[in-house]
Amino acid sequence: MTEYDPTMDYYQILGVPVTATFEEIRRAYRQLMRTTHPDRVRDPEKRRIAEERAKLLNAAYAVLSDPERRRAYDEQLRQRAVADLLFQRYTGPSPATVRPAPGRRIRSTLAHDLAAFVQLLAVTVIFVATLVLLLLATSAVNGLFGALR
């Protein structure tokens, strides 16, 4: 089984939603291949671009038309989405994706980065303090049992 490129959005390449059925995927693939097939282009430069586009379409169709590969691809998409959400939890959305309400300005990137850094620093300090307390408690318990022997 050929692997797939996890950085590619095959649904976007075919122009179908994630919930698309096999028939919708097949219909979109065939329609796009009819309009962008390299054999329909005579100009060498445009033909090269059409060949690259056809390779992308073929790769997307190969993954999305096979139920097992599609399931694995969808699982990887979900994992990436969760990782992105967790990352944004501590760093916030990128400034390019934030649209301010009319009449409001976006917090400066520096202030936003500083707030994220302080949050991460606080979590790290709490984690290290917990580890130190656990070590102290463990050594105290071991010392107590050692004295009883």
BELSULUR-V139067 format. One record per residue. N is the residue number from 1. RES is the residue in one letter. OMEGA is omega in whole degrees, -180 to 180 (none if undefined). D_CENTER is the distance of its C-alpha to the mean C-alpha in Angstrom with 2 decimals. Layout:
BEGIN
N,RES,OMEGA,D_CENTER  N,RES,OMEGA,D_CENTER
END
This chain:
BEGIN
1,M,-179,22.96  2,T,179,21.03  3,E,179,17.49  4,Y,180,14.72  5,D,-176,12.36  6,P,179,8.76  7,T,-179,7.91  8,M,174,10.18  9,D,-176,10.05  10,Y,177,13.27  11,Y,179,13.99  12,Q,180,14.17  13,I,179,16.27  14,L,179,18.67  15,G,179,18.59  16,V,177,18.35  17,P,180,16.66  18,V,-178,14.49  19,T,-176,17.80  20,A,176,19.84  21,T,178,22.63  22,F,180,23.65  23,E,178,26.42  24,E,178,24.26  25,I,180,22.01  26,R,-180,25.22  27,R,180,26.89  28,A,180,24.13  29,Y,-178,24.01  30,R,180,27.80  31,Q,179,28.20  32,L,179,25.83  33,M,178,27.52  34,R,-176,30.90  35,T,-175,30.23  36,T,-177,28.44  37,H,-178,30.13  38,P,-180,31.40  39,D,-180,34.90  40,R,-175,35.30  41,V,-179,34.93  42,R,-180,37.89  43,D,-176,36.84  44,P,-180,35.56  45,E,179,32.85  46,K,178,31.55  47,R,178,31.90  48,R,178,29.64  49,I,179,26.93  50,A,178,27.57  51,E,178,27.29  52,E,179,23.83  53,R,179,22.82  54,A,177,24.51  55,K,178,22.64  56,L,179,19.27  57,L,179,20.78  58,N,179,22.21  59,A,180,19.04  60,A,-179,17.22  61,Y,180,20.35  62,A,-179,20.78  63,V,-173,17.49  64,L,-180,17.77  65,S,178,21.52  66,D,-175,21.57  67,P,-179,20.97  68,E,179,20.12  69,R,179,17.61  70,R,179,16.05  71,R,179,15.89  72,A,179,14.19  73,Y,179,11.63  74,D,178,11.08  75,E,179,10.91  76,Q,176,8.15  77,L,178,6.16  78,R,179,7.55  79,Q,179,6.91  80,R,179,3.18  81,A,178,4.57  82,V,178,7.38  83,A,178,6.48  84,D,179,5.60  85,L,178,8.79  86,L,178,10.63  87,F,-180,10.18  88,Q,179,11.42  89,R,-178,14.13  90,Y,-179,15.77  91,T,-178,15.13  92,G,179,15.05  93,P,179,13.43  94,S,-178,14.01  95,P,-179,17.56  96,A,-177,16.76  97,T,-178,15.05  98,V,176,17.90  99,R,-178,20.99  100,P,174,24.07  101,A,180,26.68  102,P,179,29.76  103,G,-179,31.96  104,R,178,29.39  105,R,175,27.85  106,I,174,24.53  107,R,-179,25.08  108,S,-179,25.29  109,T,180,22.32  110,L,179,24.62  111,A,179,25.52  112,H,178,21.96  113,D,179,21.08  114,L,178,24.32  115,A,178,23.63  116,A,178,20.28  117,F,180,22.21  118,V,177,25.00  119,Q,180,22.79  120,L,178,21.31  121,L,179,24.88  122,A,179,26.31  123,V,180,23.95  124,T,180,24.82  125,V,178,28.52  126,I,180,28.57  127,F,-179,26.93  128,V,179,29.47  129,A,178,32.32  130,T,178,31.53  131,L,180,31.58  132,V,178,34.87  133,L,177,36.42  134,L,178,35.47  135,L,179,37.06  136,L,180,40.15  137,A,180,40.52  138,T,-180,40.19  139,S,178,42.76  140,A,179,45.08  141,V,179,45.00  142,N,178,45.66  143,G,179,48.47  144,L,179,50.00  145,F,178,50.06  146,G,180,51.41  147,A,-179,54.26  148,L,-178,55.18  149,R,none,55.80
END
